[in-house]
Structure formats: structure tokens, C-alpha cells
Amino acid sequence: MVREHGGPWELYDMDADRSETTDLARRHPARVAGPAADYEGWARRVGVIPRGR
């Protein structure tokens, strides 16, 4: 999973798509939701300051 600042999370199958050409996030929302929530919780705990603030 990756995302550009302010954008949605993207999900890629690095074994089958090493060039990251096919975003699978819409096909697999449950696979994105858990790690995204984990990141948001971690960011709050450690005090990550979003860009542009």
C-alpha cells in the first residue's frame, strides 16, 4: 500500500505487477481498511504532523 499526500491509499500486487500499474484498492477494500486504520492510529500516537500545516 502507498499513497501520495492527500490522496487515497493504493494497493499493488508486487509479485505480479512490479511496475505498480494496476491499483487493486477498489477491488479489495478490506485489505486496505485494516492497514490504513493501523497507520492512522500510529500517526496519532506518535504525533505525525500532516503536510501543509
MOPAC internal coordinates of N, CA, C and O (Angstrom, degrees):
PM7 1SCF
backbone

  N    0.0000 0     0.00 0     0.00 0    0    0    0
  C    1.4363 1     0.00 0     0.00 0    1    0    0
  C    1.5152 1   109.76 1     0.00 0    2    1    0
  O    1.2310 1   121.77 1   -39.13 1    3    2    1
  N    1.3247 1   114.22 1   140.87 1    3    2    1
  C    1.4688 1   121.84 1   176.70 1    5    3    2
  C    1.5245 1   108.02 1  -147.05 1    6    5    3
  O    1.2310 1   121.39 1   -16.42 1    7    6    5
  N    1.3195 1   114.95 1   163.58 1    7    6    5
  C    1.4633 1   118.87 1   170.17 1    9    7    6
  C    1.5129 1   108.84 1  -159.47 1   10    9    7
  O    1.2310 1   121.64 1   -30.14 1   11   10    9
  N    1.3085 1   114.47 1   149.86 1   11   10    9
  C    1.4547 1   120.45 1   171.53 1   13   11   10
  C    1.5096 1   106.88 1   -85.56 1   14   13   11
  O    1.2310 1   120.34 1   -27.02 1   15   14   13
  N    1.3221 1   116.96 1   152.98 1   15   14   13
  C    1.4592 1   121.39 1  -179.11 1   17   15   14
  C    1.5242 1   110.79 1   -49.67 1   18   17   15
  O    1.2310 1   121.32 1   -54.17 1   19   18   17
  N    1.3163 1   115.09 1   125.83 1   19   18   17
  C    1.4601 1   120.77 1   177.40 1   21   19   18
  C    1.5153 1   114.91 1    81.50 1   22   21   19
  O    1.2310 1   119.99 1   172.02 1   23   22   21
  N    1.3148 1   117.62 1    -7.98 1   23   22   21
  C    1.4559 1   120.49 1  -178.30 1   25   23   22
  C    1.5103 1   112.36 1   -96.23 1   26   25   23
  O    1.2310 1   120.76 1    -4.30 1   27   26   25
  N    1.3051 1   116.14 1   175.70 1   27   26   25
  C    1.4639 1   120.24 1   178.25 1   29   27   26
  C    1.5343 1   111.10 1   -76.46 1   30   29   27
  O    1.2310 1   120.91 1   -22.06 1   31   30   29
  N    1.3175 1   115.86 1   157.94 1   31   30   29
  C    1.4559 1   120.59 1   174.48 1   33   31   30
  C    1.5171 1   108.77 1   -67.36 1   34   33   31
  O    1.2310 1   120.67 1   -36.67 1   35   34   33
  N    1.3163 1   116.33 1   143.33 1   35   34   33
  C    1.4674 1   122.75 1   176.41 1   37   35   34
  C    1.5244 1   107.44 1  -118.89 1   38   37   35
  O    1.2310 1   120.76 1   -30.95 1   39   38   37
  N    1.3184 1   116.16 1   149.05 1   39   38   37
  C    1.4643 1   122.11 1  -178.06 1   41   39   38
  C    1.5186 1   109.06 1  -128.73 1   42   41   39
  O    1.2310 1   120.76 1   -50.77 1   43   42   41
  N    1.3210 1   116.16 1   129.23 1   43   42   41
  C    1.4649 1   120.85 1  -179.15 1   45   43   42
  C    1.5182 1   110.43 1  -129.49 1   46   45   43
  O    1.2310 1   120.91 1   -31.82 1   47   46   45
  N    1.3331 1   115.86 1   148.18 1   47   46   45
  C    1.4610 1   122.76 1   174.20 1   49   47   46
  C    1.5249 1   106.66 1   -93.91 1   50   49   47
  O    1.2310 1   120.62 1   -81.75 1   51   50   49
  N    1.3172 1   116.42 1    98.25 1   51   50   49
  C    1.4593 1   120.63 1  -173.52 1   53   51   50
  C    1.5354 1   113.05 1   -68.53 1   54   53   51
  O    1.2310 1   119.65 1   158.25 1   55   54   53
  N    1.3269 1   118.28 1   -21.75 1   55   54   53
  C    1.4673 1   119.30 1   175.94 1   57   55   54
  C    1.5267 1   111.16 1   -72.31 1   58   57   55
  O    1.2310 1   120.58 1   139.48 1   59   58   57
  N    1.3299 1   116.51 1   -40.52 1   59   58   57
  C    1.4645 1   120.80 1  -175.86 1   61   59   58
  C    1.5317 1   113.40 1   -96.16 1   62   61   59
  O    1.2310 1   119.96 1   160.83 1   63   62   61
  N    1.3230 1   117.67 1   -19.17 1   63   62   61
  C    1.4645 1   121.44 1  -171.85 1   65   63   62
  C    1.5296 1   110.00 1  -140.60 1   66   65   63
  O    1.2310 1   120.69 1  -110.55 1   67   66   65
  N    1.3148 1   116.29 1    69.45 1   67   66   65
  C    1.4616 1   120.81 1  -174.33 1   69   67   66
  C    1.5235 1   113.02 1   -65.96 1   70   69   67
  O    1.2310 1   119.86 1   160.38 1   71   70   69
  N    1.3171 1   117.87 1   -19.62 1   71   70   69
  C    1.4665 1   121.31 1   179.39 1   73   71   70
  C    1.5258 1   112.32 1   -90.24 1   74   73   71
  O    1.2310 1   120.08 1  -177.25 1   75   74   73
  N    1.3253 1   117.45 1     2.75 1   75   74   73
  C    1.4584 1   122.89 1   178.80 1   77   75   74
  C    1.5236 1   111.70 1    52.66 1   78   77   75
  O    1.2310 1   120.51 1  -122.70 1   79   78   77
  N    1.3214 1   116.63 1    57.30 1   79   78   77
  C    1.4569 1   120.66 1  -178.91 1   81   79   78
  C    1.5272 1   112.74 1   -99.95 1   82   81   79
  O    1.2310 1   119.60 1   159.79 1   83   82   81
  N    1.3362 1   118.36 1   -20.21 1   83   82   81
  C    1.4617 1   121.57 1  -177.05 1   85   83   82
  C    1.5209 1   110.21 1  -120.59 1   86   85   83
  O    1.2310 1   120.78 1   -72.92 1   87   86   85
  N    1.3187 1   116.12 1   107.08 1   87   86   85
  C    1.4597 1   122.28 1   178.56 1   89   87   86
  C    1.5336 1   108.37 1   -76.79 1   90   89   87
  O    1.2310 1   120.42 1   -59.17 1   91   90   89
  N    1.3214 1   116.81 1   120.83 1   91   90   89
  C    1.4601 1   122.47 1  -177.32 1   93   91   90
  C    1.5274 1   113.44 1   -99.10 1   94   93   91
  O    1.2310 1   119.53 1  -175.11 1   95   94   93
  N    1.3101 1   118.50 1     4.89 1   95   94   93
  C    1.4648 1   121.49 1  -174.19 1   97   95   94
  C    1.5255 1   112.82 1   -59.40 1   98   97   95
  O    1.2310 1   119.46 1   139.04 1   99   98   97
  N    1.3033 1   118.63 1   -40.96 1   99   98   97
  C    1.4799 1   120.39 1  -179.36 1  101   99   98
  C    1.5240 1   111.80 1   -69.51 1  102  101   99
  O    1.2310 1   120.21 1   148.98 1  103  102  101
  N    1.3205 1   117.20 1   -31.02 1  103  102  101
  C    1.4660 1   120.60 1   178.72 1  105  103  102
  C    1.5151 1   112.40 1   -76.41 1  106  105  103
  O    1.2310 1   120.40 1   155.70 1  107  106  105
  N    1.3278 1   116.84 1   -24.30 1  107  106  105
  C    1.4624 1   121.60 1  -174.94 1  109  107  106
  C    1.5321 1   111.04 1  -132.38 1  110  109  107
  O    1.2310 1   120.01 1  -118.23 1  111  110  109
  N    1.3326 1   117.59 1    61.77 1  111  110  109
  C    1.4751 1   119.42 1  -176.33 1  113  111  110
  C    1.5294 1   113.43 1   -61.36 1  114  113  111
  O    1.2310 1   119.44 1   148.00 1  115  114  113
  N    1.3124 1   118.68 1   -32.00 1  115  114  113
  C    1.4663 1   120.83 1   179.74 1  117  115  114
  C    1.5291 1   111.37 1   -67.30 1  118  117  115
  O    1.2310 1   120.41 1   147.39 1  119  118  117
  N    1.3230 1   116.82 1   -32.61 1  119  118  117
  C    1.4673 1   120.31 1   178.75 1  121  119  118
  C    1.5215 1   111.24 1   -71.81 1  122  121  119
  O    1.2310 1   120.09 1   158.00 1  123  122  121
  N    1.3198 1   117.43 1   -22.00 1  123  122  121
  C    1.4585 1   122.25 1   178.83 1  125  123  122
  C    1.5314 1   110.50 1   -89.34 1  126  125  123
  O    1.2310 1   120.29 1   140.88 1  127  126  125
  N    1.3198 1   117.04 1   -39.12 1  127  126  125
  C    1.4676 1   121.67 1  -172.90 1  129  127  126
  C    1.5252 1   113.13 1   -58.63 1  130  129  127
  O    1.2310 1   119.88 1   133.64 1  131  130  129
  N    1.3142 1   117.84 1   -46.36 1  131  130  129
  C    1.4671 1   120.48 1  -177.66 1  133  131  130
  C    1.5243 1   113.04 1   -62.76 1  134  133  131
  O    1.2310 1   119.74 1   122.94 1  135  134  133
  N    1.3212 1   118.11 1   -57.06 1  135  134  133
  C    1.4691 1   119.18 1   178.43 1  137  135  134
  C    1.5269 1   113.38 1   -61.69 1  138  137  135
  O    1.2310 1   119.70 1   145.48 1  139  138  137
  N    1.3226 1   118.18 1   -34.52 1  139  138  137
  C    1.4678 1   120.29 1   178.46 1  141  139  138
  C    1.5288 1   109.80 1   -64.53 1  142  141  139
  O    1.2310 1   120.29 1   136.83 1  143  142  141
  N    1.3172 1   117.05 1   -43.17 1  143  142  141
  C    1.4644 1   121.03 1   177.70 1  145  143  142
  C    1.5250 1   110.53 1   -64.86 1  146  145  143
  O    1.2310 1   120.41 1   140.17 1  147  146  145
  N    1.3305 1   116.82 1   -39.83 1  147  146  145
  C    1.4698 1   120.50 1   177.29 1  149  147  146
  C    1.5277 1   110.24 1   -60.23 1  150  149  147
  O    1.2310 1   120.48 1   135.67 1  151  150  149
  N    1.3318 1   116.68 1   -44.33 1  151  150  149
  C    1.4646 1   120.19 1   179.11 1  153  151  150
  C    1.5266 1   110.54 1   -61.69 1  154  153  151
  O    1.2310 1   120.22 1   132.45 1  155  154  153
  N    1.3297 1   117.18 1   -47.55 1  155  154  153
  C    1.4625 1   120.31 1  -178.18 1  157  155  154
  C    1.5254 1   111.06 1   -60.26 1  158  157  155
  O    1.2310 1   120.17 1   139.21 1  159  158  157
  N    1.3324 1   117.28 1   -40.79 1  159  158  157
  C    1.4609 1   120.54 1   177.27 1  161  159  158
  C    1.5159 1   111.61 1   -63.99 1  162  161  159
  O    1.2310 1   120.53 1   135.33 1  163  162  161
  N    1.3188 1   116.60 1   -44.67 1  163  162  161
  C    1.4706 1   121.04 1   178.04 1  165  163  162
  C    1.5295 1   110.32 1   -61.57 1  166  165  163
  O    1.2310 1   120.51 1   135.30 1  167  166  165
  N    1.3449 1   116.63 1   -44.70 1  167  166  165
  C    1.4635 1   120.48 1  -178.27 1  169  167  166
  C    1.5257 1   111.01 1   -60.60 1  170  169  167
  O    1.2310 1   120.28 1   139.43 1  171  170  169
  N    1.3286 1   117.07 1   -40.57 1  171  170  169
  C    1.4698 1   119.67 1   177.22 1  173  171  170
  C    1.5254 1   111.31 1   -66.14 1  174  173  171
  O    1.2310 1   120.51 1   137.29 1  175  174  173
  N    1.3352 1   116.63 1   -42.71 1  175  174  173
  C    1.4794 1   120.75 1  -178.23 1  177  175  174
  C    1.5062 1   112.73 1   -61.50 1  178  177  175
  O    1.2310 1   120.20 1   138.76 1  179  178  177
  N    1.3230 1   117.22 1   -41.24 1  179  178  177
  C    1.4694 1   119.92 1  -174.68 1  181  179  178
  C    1.5314 1   112.86 1   -95.46 1  182  181  179
  O    1.2310 1   120.30 1   176.66 1  183  182  181
  N    1.3377 1   117.04 1    -3.34 1  183  182  181
  C    1.4588 1   119.91 1   175.51 1  185  183  182
  C    1.5074 1   115.23 1    80.63 1  186  185  183
  O    1.2310 1   120.22 1  -144.24 1  187  186  185
  N    1.3274 1   117.18 1    35.76 1  187  186  185
  C    1.4668 1   119.53 1   176.28 1  189  187  186
  C    1.5248 1   109.02 1   -61.12 1  190  189  187
  O    1.2310 1   120.56 1   -48.82 1  191  190  189
  N    1.3015 1   116.53 1   131.18 1  191  190  189
  C    1.4545 1   122.14 1   178.97 1  193  191  190
  C    1.5238 1   107.23 1  -100.46 1  194  193  191
  O    1.2310 1   120.33 1   -63.26 1  195  194  193
  N    1.3534 1   116.96 1   116.74 1  195  194  193
  C    1.4705 1   119.39 1  -179.43 1  197  195  194
  C    1.5270 1   111.10 1   -59.63 1  198  197  195
  O    1.2310 1   120.21 1   -32.31 1  199  198  197
  N    1.3142 1   117.20 1   147.69 1  199  198  197
  C    1.4595 1   121.98 1   177.84 1  201  199  198
  C    1.5165 1   109.83 1   -59.88 1  202  201  199
  O    1.2310 1   120.92 1   -31.94 1  203  202  201
  N    1.3185 1   115.85 1   148.06 1  203  202  201
  C    1.4431 1   121.48 1   175.79 1  205  203  202
  C    1.5197 1   114.35 1    86.95 1  206  205  203
  O    1.2310 1   120.32 1  -175.38 1  207  206  205
  N    1.3237 1   116.99 1     4.62 1  207  206  205
  C    1.4722 1   118.83 1   178.27 1  209  207  206
  C    1.4899 1   110.20 1  -110.07 1  210  209  207
  O    1.2310 1   120.10 1   180.00 1  211  210  209

